[in-house]
C-alpha cells in the first residue's frame, strides 16, 4: 500500500509542476517541482502548527493548485523580491521529497 501512495504523490507533484511550468516560462521543470514541494510542505506544516486536523492530500492539492493558478506566473518575481527563498531556485538538483 505504501508504494502506491508514493507513486500517487509523484503523480500529483508532477501534474502540479507541469501546471506551474505551463503558467511560468521563467521556471525550469525542476524549479517548478521544487516550488510545488515547498508550497505543499508549507501548507501542511502551517495547518499542523495551527492545530488543524489533517484533511488529506486532496485538500492540500486543491490549495496548492489555487496558489499556482493565482501566483504561478509571478513566482520567479517573488524570489527576486525575497532573497530568503532564493535557494529554492538555485539548487536545481535538490528536492524536498
N, C-alpha and C positions, 0 to 999 in steps of 0.2 A: 504494500500500500504506500509506503514512503517513497518508493521510486516513482510511482505515478504522480505523487504530489510534487516532486522535484521537476519532473517533465512538465507538469501543468504550469508551475511557476515560470519555468523557462519560456514556455509558450506565451504566457501573459507578458513577461518582461520584453520579449522580442516584439510582440504585437505593439506594445506601448512605445518602445524605442522606434519602431518603424513609423508610427504615427507622428512622433516628435520630429523625426528626420524629414518627414513629408512637410511638416509645418515650418521647419527652420533649416534652411540650406547652409547655415553657418556652422552646424554641428555635424561631426562625423557620426557614423553609426555607433562607434564605441563611446563617444562622448554622450550621445543620446541615451545609450544604455546606462551609463554611469548616472546621468541625471534621473532616469526613471527609478533606478535602485535607490538613489538618495531621497527622492520625493516619497517613495514607498516607505522607506525606513523612518523618515521624518514624521509622516502622518501616523504610523503605528506607534512610534515612540511617544509622540505628543499625546495621543489618546490614552496610552497606558499611564503616563505621568499624571494625567488629569483624573485618573481613576475610572475611566470609561471602560465598559465591558467590551471585549473583543467581539466584533460583529462579522468577522470573516473576510477572506480575501476579496470577495465580490464587492464589498463596501469600499475597501481600500482601492481596488481597481477603478471603481466609479469615480472616486475623489481624484485620484491621480490623472485619470482621463480628463476630468473637468479642468484640472490645473494645466495640463498640456494644451487643451483647447483654448484656455484663457491666456496663458503666459508663454506657451511654447515658441511662438515666433520671436519672442524677445528674451529668451533665457540667456543667450550669449551677452546681451546688454547688461543683464543682472550681474554677471560675473565681473564685467569691466567696472561696474559701479560699486561692487562689494568684493574687494580683494580677498576677504576671508574665505570665499568659495572658489577662488582661482584654481586651487588644487584639483577640483573636480574635472577640469578640462585639460590640465597639463599632463597628467599621467594616464595616457590612454589605455595602458595595459592593466590598470587596477580596476577591480570590480568589488562591490560590497558583498556580493554573494558568491 
